[in-house]
Amino acid sequence: MASYEKTNWAWQIQQLQQQVGEWWELQVSRFSPDTPDLPNLSWLSWLDSPIVGIVAKAIFWLILAFLLSWMAVQIMRLLSPYISSLRNQINEQSNNLTKTQVRELSVADWLARSQKFQRQENYREACLCLYTAMLQRLHDTGIIPHEASRTDGEYLQLIQQLSKPSPYQILLITHQQLCFSNSEASSSLFEQCQQAYQEIEA
């Protein structure tokens, strides 16, 4: 004899859906057009004005520009340590390259390069050439022989034993400022470096 189900889950779910649907219709019918007239909203018609649309667009673009600017500033703040580190690495490589080149050119060659850069108004390179000429001179005279790993700080300590360390200090400190900070070279800075080198030669 076949058995019949008195109830099943599918039928119960269908019944529940029907009850919820009827309840929703009842709630919505309370706010149907049959209710008394709503207050007149014609005073909101100014929102349809083209001027309002233009103002709204302008405000939107201003807010968007502000948000993008703010995000750019935050990203730059996050990246600034990496940019600074990269700049220092580039400057250090440039410094090491300069010290390597010291062995390849004579003092006279470096002085000639300095004059050439000065004529081109490239005062940064002109000052750096005077610095390198000083290092070459220290090496040639046997006062401080070249060492690739030697830093400006070490040179500053070593020149203290000289009778007149001041002109050497000027060139070493100028090199540090030009390579490891945002300092700009000028004609007056070059003249100061040139005078310092002349004192070294004297």
DABEL-V763687 format. One record per run of one state. SS is the DSSP state (@ for helix, = for strand, . for the rest). FROM is the first residue (numbers start at 1). TO is the last residue. If there is no record, write none. Layout:
SS;FROM;TO
SS;FROM;TO
This chain:
.;1;8
@;9;29
.;30;41
@;42;48
.;49;49
@;50;102
.;103;106
@;107;119
.;120;122
@;123;140
.;141;151
@;152;161
.;162;165
@;166;180
.;181;186
@;187;201
.;202;202
